[in-house]
């Protein structure tokens, strides 16, 4: 926001004179260190965001629902590095704005709009994380890449629709002849303290409140869920220990070990162990029954059921027993798998942690890069004399503006820090480029 060292150019008319768009006394270009530094700054912004886009192109695993919003923010930051930064740096090359009043009005509208797209992208990421945390099942069922693309397009339409009208439209409808020290046209919304604070609240205050509020709620929600899961885990462990203590006196064959909990998950190993246990138990029962019936030499007709039962048990009783038990176990496994498949799906823990890390990084970057502008505007509104005193020694408005621009440079670094796959893919791309150059 340009709000320092205002000078009025009295022309006797409030109408916009299109014939005097380019001033005749525009000085020629003069190379300066400030211009070189800003061009390097712009080049780094373009490079980092281009690498993020190249990573999306090379690695298909990065094309997830959550990363669609990162892709949108990367495009906005790339546009800032390609157009806004180089055009604004020409002020230091020509020692003023060389492109005329109309171009100045359009540039101010475009600059505010593209910055708003990046800010809206951060807000959308926070809202998406909030829905995924508080309504995980519904969020998982309704999310799709197509919906993410629609939301991304809406951020561009809303940002340009609002800020081009507030900045450029207002200045064209009610033109003034006010410029700032750099030569850029001073927007109408910056003529009063109330309008300046309102615009700044829409640009920084409202997004900041939304981000911090949602982030705090998400943080405590995740913390409470983690503590509940930890409590359930300890309770389950205590229950398992009590179960083992109660079942300790039971005798089992020495050559057989009790099936572990991992073997009772429906695998083939669990069925085999159950069959072997059934064989040993049935064999022991047969031996005891055989020893008991040795004294019975001629069973009577009335004991036909008894003899048939022993004969049936001796002939195919064991086979039926383990086949039946194996079949029952397979049915139980199928029923458990069906129950698991019918459970409502939600976002995986790995994906959730990755998205939470990414959101934390971009919110932190946003606060750090936009906070100087917040301080500057607040100072301008509450203590204008003190603000003008500081502005005489340093270009406070220009410095805070470039710090806000640095958000577009730091955002790609935040993505790479939050998601290791971005780092690995970018390193792979850079190695390929180096290898191709060495081969040439």
Order of alpha helices (4+ residues) and beta strands (2+ residues): beta-alpha-alpha-alpha-alpha-alpha-alpha-alpha-beta-alpha-alpha-alpha-alpha-alpha-alpha-alpha-alpha-alpha
